[in-house]
Every structure is written in structure tokens, then in C-alpha cells.
């Protein structure tokens, strides 16, 4: 399945790492999903939203599943203006146990839905007496609860089954 948005409409320079994952969910097709593991106490998911692109469906409807449970939904009904919104927070949860979690973002239901996933960030806790493995992190502050963006780790994408599935076993995460 391909995304039906005009690729020139999205400015890669306004996205994190100049990349994003996109897909268009069509109700007669299997549900689309993005899935990744992270270890932490908070998760923040950011998307790109498109208000209008002539001839393109720009409605967005996503559900969020954490460790197999439905924990949220985000819907965006486009406004009548040609505009692209970057870095839009579509899901936040800052009350997690500091353990490994599975985050799934799904597009499904009865309406065609455009998904433009930009990035996710997570916060984790560590013992300041233990030095974290720097190979698993792109940056680290000196606070006890640093926040890290989930950066590229060569995600696996399977378009043939109409799903977008990305996972990582490191704490660097996904993009």
C-alpha cells in the first residue's frame, strides 16, 4: 500500500532526522500499525498532520495501545486550508513504571485515514551510580530522568501486508 499524499507537500527539513513514516489506511484493507519497544516512565508520540491537499484524504484516526491495552485515541479532521503541521503531540503518557513497554499505534475503523508518524520520545530513570551504555543513546542529560528521542535503528517496514511495523531492542528506539 502506498501513501496517497503529495510527497512534496511535506518539508523533510521540518521533520526529525528529515524522515517520517507514512501510510493511508483503507477500510477494506488490514489495520495499519507501528509498533516499538521502549524502557521508560513516559512516552510522547509526534506526527505530521495535513489539513488540506487537493485530491487527498487527510483525515487522521489513530488508536494507541500500550502493552496490549487500548490507552488512547487521536483524531484530526482537516480544516479548510492548505497547511502542514509538524511536531504535533498525538499521544502522551507520563505515568508508566520504569520497565519495558510495547507501544502500538494503529489505524483502523470505517474511515480512510492518513498516518504521518514523525517520531516518539521516552523518559526513563536510572541509578546515577550506574553509567548507562552510551551505545544505546543518542544524548543524555545529567538529570535522573533524561528524555530521549527515538532515533533511527533501521526499522523493518512491510508494505505488502498493508502494515507498518517497526521495532527495536535497544534503548535508542525508532524513528
ABEGO torsion letter per residue (X at the ends): XBBABBAAABBAAABBGGBBBBBBBBAABBBBBBBBBBBEABBBBBBBBBABBBGBBABBBBBBBBGGBBAEBBBBBBBBBBBBBBGBBABBBAABBBBBBBBBBBBBEABBBBBBBABBBBBBBBBAABBBBAAABABBBABABBBBBBBBAGBBBBAAAGBBBBBBABAAEBX
